């Protein structure tokens, strides 16, 4: 219940989520809290509920994630953290585009957090920075290539969509593309025909 409280406080107090996600998280927390007050659960059921709550915090990178786990530690709540930054260090890439977007958007801020400096050496922090830069560069390269050829290769359609989402969510369009190039990329995407 304290974990739900930490999550709900973060969601209410910080503008870290869009309104739909915020509402969903708060409603889910209320629902679980009511169930925990009224029902009796086995240890396995409680672990399942905890896993349900922790999914978001285990599968994301960003300011909210760091704040959540910092609060968990302050409150001596010990759940195993599946740290996506460790995965990125080990594999040299992000598991999913969403993790890459979260890292790209928030890394400049969170790399100086105590929670990051406690978990990673200076060399590892630099390596994560390089992974973020490489991820951005690769996605930019895919879009530039498709723009130049004015088509999306059949094998790159899903990756193209991820790259478009990455550029939008990280607000990078203006950095790399003119308005007409962005419009053309969307046209190429809309006109894609699966073979």
Buried (B, 14 or more C-beta within 10 A) or exposed (E): EEBBEBBBBBBEEEEBBEEEEBEEBBEBBEEBBEEBEEEEEEEEEEEEBBEEBBEBBBBBBBBBBBBBBBBBEEEEEEBEBEBBBBBBBEEEEBBEBBBBBBBBBBBEEBBEBEBBEEBBEEEBBEBBBEBBEEBBEBBBEBBBBBBEEEBBEEEBBEBBBBBBBBBEBBEBBEEBBEEEBBEBBEEBBEEBEEE
